[in-house]
Amino acid sequence: MKIIPGGVTAPKGFEAAGVEAGIKYENRKDMALIYSQRPCVAAGAFTSNKVKAAPVLRDMRIVEESPYVRAVVVNTGIANAATGKDGLKCCDDTASEAAALLGVPEDSVLIGSTGVIGPVLPMERIKAGLKKLVSAKAAAKGSGFDAATAIMTTDTHPKEFAVELEIGGATVTIGAISKGSGMIHPDMCTMLSFVTTDAAISKEALTKLVKNDVKDTYNMISVDGDTSTNDSFIVLANGAAANPVILPDTPEYEAFGKALHAVNEHQAKALAEDGEGATKLIECKVVNAASKEDARLLARSVISSNLTKAAVFGRDANWGRIICALGYSGAGFDPGKVCLYFDRDGEKFTLYEYGRGVDFDEDEAKKILSASSVRIVADMNDGCESAVAWGCDLTYDYVKINGDYRS
């Protein structure tokens, strides 16, 4: 597997576009299109929030029931959440218009929305934007970048990534674009992630990979502890690479799964690092936990702790906040066995060992916490399972951004 330039247009047979439609913002791209020249197998994971946005409700049904997918249309600025029947009609009307313009079935069009909860979409602007998108779509890398740019809300930069690998003598490519900066605490933020691949893969295999991989990627990040109404992670596979069809539990399945995981982990970390107002990425690795689920709970609890996040921002090595977050995670462990340390390029900087804190150089700790990436390790000494979670520091700017979000 190797990293290559590009995003969703890196795989064969995919086109994309991003345009200005004036949904909420001025002088910026706010509608995106991902289009496949061939029918796609689709799989997805969606928010566990009881209040699901209209596009999430529709996409869950389409991914489950439609024989194939050809396109994804995304708007930013308005989430189309908590909009009742009007919101669902907006989704249907958007899909109908896109289908007519693209010459594809209506039930092969997925919809994504992100932004303010409550308002109804301005459909005349949506329809005008669709015409621009269809006219602009192209397979160029720049078109994929335009789509990555158009799905941003409070993100500070576009997030795209692509890799390629060989499967069955064919070169297979996986590309992705993602957005998310606030309301990030997925349970499958406002998080959207779209992955394209030219791999030939069965729906059963793709669905199994997607459902399993979110557990250790998108579900292991948190910016602010808020699970969005719109979280959507969708993978489209069009088979244009002409490799032998990937089936579950085969060597090809394992190889493709590792590559998909690399893409998802990269995008998940990028989302955490670009959290609203963030100045640094926080990584927490839990090792030697009693079970995999315990390891996940423990790691995620640390990076979700507002007190830990604030301490990292203030460059305060207050390990008490970390051990506290481990304690309320819901996982079982013996605090007397735990060791906590910062990982500085493979070198341990110990904070806490076997039930109590240790003496350490506070000035050196401040240097470690001044880096753009802070790695916390919790050794539970209670088993052999591990997990990694990613978050960001909590800064003054987070409050400023969200205190002014609707204006």
N, C-alpha and C positions, 0 to 999 in steps of 0.2 A: 504494500500500500504506500502511495506517496501523495503528498499534498500538492495540489495544482491551483492555479489562479481561477477565480470565478466563484459563482454561486449556483443558482437554480438553472441557469442556461448552460452550465458546463456539460451536463449529460446530453447525449445525442437526442434530437427530436423535441427539445423543449425551447419555447420562446417566452419572452417576458416583456413587460413595459411598466413604467411608472409615470404618471402625469399629474398635472395640477387640475383639480376639479372644484376647488373652493368649497369643500364640504364644511369646514370650520376655519381652516387656516388660510392665510393669504400669502401668495408668492412662495409657495412650496408644494412639492409633490405630495398628494394625499390619496391617490388611488393606484392600485397595482393589479397587474394581471399575470398569472402564470398559465401557460397554454401548452398542451402536448399535441404534437402532430399525429399521435397514435393514441388509442384507448389505453388507459392506465388502470392497473390494479391499485387499490387505495386502502390504506389503513390509518387509523388515527387514535389519539387519546385526548380527552377533553376534561374541562374543569369538573371538580366534584362539588362545587358550590351549588346549593339548592336553587339559587336564582341564576338560571342559565340564560345567556343572551339568545336572541332569536336565531342568529346564524349558527350558534352551537347546536341548538335543537334541530335545526334543519340539516346541518352537516353530519350529525350523529346518525340521522336516518339515512342520508345518502350514502355514507361510507358503508353502512351495514347492508343496505338493500339494493343499491344501484349496481348494475352489471359492470360498469366501468365509469371512470372520471376522465374528463378532458381539460377542465379549466378550474382555476381558483380566482375569484375576484375579491379584492380586499380594499376597504376604505378605512381611513383614520379620522380622528376628530370626534366621531360619534360612535358609541359602542353598540347602539341598537339593542340595549338591554333594559329590561323592565318596561317594555313598550307594548306588551300584550299582542292582540291580533294584528294591530297596525304594523308592529315590527316584523311579524311573520310574513305579512303581505309584502312588505318592502323586500324581504329576502326572495320571495317567489317572483316578484316583479323584476328584481335585479337579475336573477337566474334566467328568466324568460327573455329579457332583453339581450343578455350576453349570449344566450343560446342562438337567438335569431341572427345576431351579428357574426357569430363564429361558425354557424351552420352545424351545431352539435345538439344533442338532446338536452332538454332542460334539466333532467335529473343527472346529467354528467357535469354540472357546474356547482362547485362549492363556493361558499361565501364566508369571508372573514371580516370582522369589524373590531375596531378598538378606539377608545376615547371616553368621552363623558357619558355616564349612565343616565338614561331618562329621555333625552330628546329623540324625536322621530327623524329618520333620515330625509333629507331634501331630495326627493326622487328625480326631479328634473335635472339637478346637478349630477346625480348618480348616472342617469342615462346619458347625459352629455359626456361625462367622463368615460363611460364605457366605449363610446364611439371613438374617443381619442385613444384609448388603450388598444382597441383592436387595430386601429390604423398604425399605431406606433410599435406594436409587438415585433420582436425580432429575436434571433438566436444569439446575437452578439453578447459578449461578456458585459458590455456597458449597459445593455438592456436589463440584464439580471441585477446589476448594481442600481439601476434606476428603480427597480421594484423593491430592492432592499431599502432604499432611501425613502420610498413612498409609504412604507408601512410603519415608519417611526412615529412616535408621539413625543415623549420627553427624552427619548434616547439622544445621546450626544453624537453618535456616529452609526452608520449602517453596519450590520453584522452579517457577513456571508462567508462561506467556507466550502471547499470542494476537495475531494480525494478521488484517486482512481486505483484499481487493483485488477488483477487477472483472475478470471473465473472460467474454467472450462476452455481455456485457450482464447478467450475473448477479453477485451479491455472493458471493464465496467466502471462507470463514474457515478459518484454520489455528490450532490450539491445541496446547499441549504441557504436560506435567508431566515432571520429571526428578528423579533423586536420585543422590547420589554425593558423597563427601567424602574417603574414603580408599580405598586400593587402586585408584587412578585412573591408568591409563596405557593407554587403549584401543587396540586394534589390530583394528579391523573393516573399571566399575572396580570397587569394586563400583559400576558405573554402570548405571542403567536410565533410558531415555528413551522416552516414549510420546507420539506425535503423532497428533492426529485432524484430519480435514478433511472438510468437506461437498462438496468438489470432486468432479465426475465426471471420472475419469481412468482410462486403461487400465492394466492391471497391468504391461504392458511399460514404459510411461512412468514409472510410479511406482517400479518396481524400478530403472530406470536412474538416476533422480534420487537415490534413497536411496544406491545403491552409490557414486555419484560424490561426493555431498555430504559423506559422512562423512570423506573424505580431507582436507577443509579445515575441518572443525568438530570433531567428537568425537575424531577421530584426531590432532588437533593440541593436545591438552591432556594435562597430567601433573601429578599431585600428589606421587606418591612412587615412580614407576617400576614399580609392580606391576600387571600386567594381570590382571584378575579372571577367575574361572571363570564369572561370571554376566552379563557385559556384554551388554546387549540394547538395540537401538534399533529400534522398530517404528512404522510409520506405517499408519493405517487411513483409508480414504477411502470415504464412503458415498454420495456422489452426490446428497445432498439439496439442494444448491444449484441443481441442474437446469441447469447450464451445459452447452454442447456438450462432449462428451467430449474431454479433453485427450489428444493423441497425441504421440509422440516427435518432437522436432526441429521443432516448430511455434512461432510467436510466443507462443501460449498456454502451451506447455510452458516456454518461457524465462521468462515472467512468473511462472508458478507456482513454477518452480525458484528464482527470486530470493527470493520470499517464504518458501519453505521454508528456504532458506539463512539468511535473517535470523532465523528462529525457532531453527534449530539452532545458529547462532553465538551467539545470546543465551544459550541454555541451556548450551552448552559453556563459555562464559566464566563463567557463574554457578556451574557445578560447580568450575571451577578456583579461583575466588575464595573458595569456601566449603570449601577443602581443610582437612583436619583440623588444627586449631591455627593456621591461617593468619591473618596480620594484613594481608596485602596481596596484590593480584593482580600477577603479572609477565607482561608481554607482550613477546615478542621478534618483531620484524619483520625479515626478511631481504630485502634488495633487490639487484637487479642480479646475481643468481646465474646460473650457466651453464645450469641446467635447472630445471624446476618441482620435480622430485624432489629435486634438490640443495637447493633453497630449503627444502623441507619438512624434510629431514633436518637441516639446519643450525639452523633455528628451534626444532625440537623438541628437539634436543640441548642447546641453551642452557637452555630452561625445565625440562628434566629433570635438569640438573646439580645434585646435592646441594650442592656447594661454592658454586655461583652462588646457589642458593636461600638457603643459610646466610648468605652475604655480604649479600644484600639484607635479610634479617632484621636483621643486625647493622649495617646502614647503612654498609657498607664498600664503597667503589667500587673493588673489586679486579677490574679489567678482565682480569687474567691468567686468572681462572677462566672468563671468557666466551670468550676466544680459545682456551683449552685445550679447552673443550667443542665449539667449532666444529671444532677439529683432529681430534677422535676421532669426529666425526659419521658418517664414511664418505663424505662428499661431497668432491669434488675442488675445490681452489681454491689460489690463491697467497697466502700470508699477507702478502706484501709489497704486495698490492693492497688489503687490507682496511682499512676505517675503522669504528670503533665509537663510538657516542654514545648518550646518553640523549635521548629526545624529551620535552621539557617544554612541552606545549601548542604544538607546532610549532617550538619553539626548540631548536637543537642544543646539547648540552653534550658536547663531544668528549673521548674518553678515549684513543683509539688511532688512529693514522693511518699507513698505508703501511709497516707492519712494526715500528713502535715506539710506545710510550706517549708521551703529551704531558703537559705541565704543566697542572694544573687546580686549582681551588680546592676543597680537601677539605671545607671547611665547607659550601660550596654543594652539593657532591655529597651530603653527609649530608641536607641539606634535601630534595633530590630523592628520595632513598631513604626519607625519612620519610613520603612521601605514601601514600595507600591504594592507589594504582596506579602501577607503575613500568614505563616503556616503554623497552625496549632496541632499538636499531636496529643491524644489521650490514650495511654496504654492501660487497658482495663485489667490485664493479667488474670483473665477469667475464662479464656477459651482461645479460639483460633480465627475468629471471623473479623472482617474489617469493612469499613465504608468511608467514603469521603463526601463532604458537603462543602458548598461554596456560598459565601455571602459577601457583604461589604460593610464598611464602617457607617455609623449613623452620624450625620453632620448637621450643622445649622441650616445648610442649603436644602436638606430634605424637607424641613418644615416650611421654608420659604416657597419651594416649588409646589407643595401640596396645599399650602394655605391660599395659593393663587391659581389653582389648577383650572377652574372654570372660566376665568377671565382672559 
